[in-house]
Amino acid sequence: MRDESVTRSPSAEIGRAGDSPRVRFRVRVASRVETPPVVRDGTAYLGCANGSIHALDAADGRRRWSTRTEGRTTAPTPAAAGDVVYAGTDAGRILAVDAETGESRWEFSATASVQAAPRVDDGTVFVAAADGRVTALHAADGSRLRTFRNASTALCSLAVDDERLLVASLDGGAFAHDRTDGRERWRFDPAAAVRSAPAIADDAAYVGTVDGGRVCAISANTGRERWRADLGASAWAAPAVGEGTVFVASTDGSVWALDAADGTTDWRTDLNGGVWASPTTTGKALLVADDAGRVSALDRTDGTVLWQYRATAPIVGPVTVAEGAAFVADCGGTVTALSLPEGCRSLPEGCRER
């Protein structure tokens, strides 16, 4: 597809010419998309509501392969080596497919619906099911290594680091487990619905709550609360954390920058659309997608709107930044890659791609 100018919102204050992105490609996949594209080694992988998984060329959007399974799929998870892609479905299936061809490598039947994207680390695939069971599978063949039960059910998000498995529950709470034996290390706010696993930065974990509309900083080792900030609306997604700042968005369209040390507000910007996904930090900008179908680039230092792009339908998943572009999937089934201006291409120190 030809390169074309970004559609600008007439209500937005747009930056100087040359500071806005351009459309690299725009492709329809003919199914509702609620999860973010995942980009690895020149390929963008996409899970869809109709059970399909697509692999697109990250440079031009050309479809490399598609496969379909039973149930709504999670965001695909490529292995670090890049040769296998894993996904879960709300029919309780875990799929491992060849990253080059889409052909099945193995399947595993979980004990309940899987809403959280599987996580892959050190040859192990971790799976969280809605009934509260967390299972570790051998990445090569899908054989079960171990299973443990979380204290709450309705598990909807899973993260892993060198020491912990972190899970979120809409029935209530965020939890940390030892990744080797499943022993619970801590639980936080089990009375509040939590949609996204905590974001870890240094020795702190940052949690947003659906109930009560709060973001909290807790010890990553003990789960003890350090501070909390009231947002006035639900924080459906995990914060993005980097360079001493916690960026969090809420369903009323507010985007906040909070001091990571004490939770005081550095700035707040109000967008005219609810935000259901984590902000994405890249270079000087914070990219935020909303259910009005916009991607807004905010200046990380003061929240000023740098530019906006309007998609074809609401966006409920985060923006993925990779290979010099922002990849956006909307609920109408359109995937767009925006070639980013120079100042938005690199992640600042301490920030992680989401």
Salt bridges, closest charged atoms under 4 A:
ASP3 OD2 - ARG22 NE 3.47
GLU4 OE2 - ARG26 NH1 3.55
ASP19 OD2 - ARG16 NH2 3.51
GLU34 OE2 - ARG32 NE 2.45
GLU34 OE1 - ARG72 NH1 3.03
ASP57 OD2 - ARG62 NH2 3.31
ASP57 OD2 - ARG64 NH2 2.82
ASP98 OD2 - ARG105 NH2 2.94
GLU107 OE1 - ARG93 NH2 2.27
ASP121 OD2 - ARG179 NH1 2.69
ASP131 OD2 - ARG133 NH1 2.82
ASP141 OD1 - HIS138 ND1 3.95
ASP161 OD2 - ARG164 NH2 2.80
GLU163 OE1 - ARG164 NH1 3.78
GLU163 OE1 - ARG185 NH1 3.47
ASP178 OD2 - ARG183 NH2 3.64
ASP178 OD2 - ARG185 NH2 3.15
GLU184 OE2 - ARG187 NE 2.91
ASP189 OD2 - ARG214 NH2 2.62
ASP203 OD2 - ARG226 NH2 3.21
GLU225 OE1 - ARG228 NH2 2.83
GLU243 OE1 - ARG300 NH2 2.96
ASP270 OD1 - ARG268 NE 3.02
ASP290 OD2 - ARG294 NH2 3.31
GLU342 OE1 - ARG345 NH1 3.49
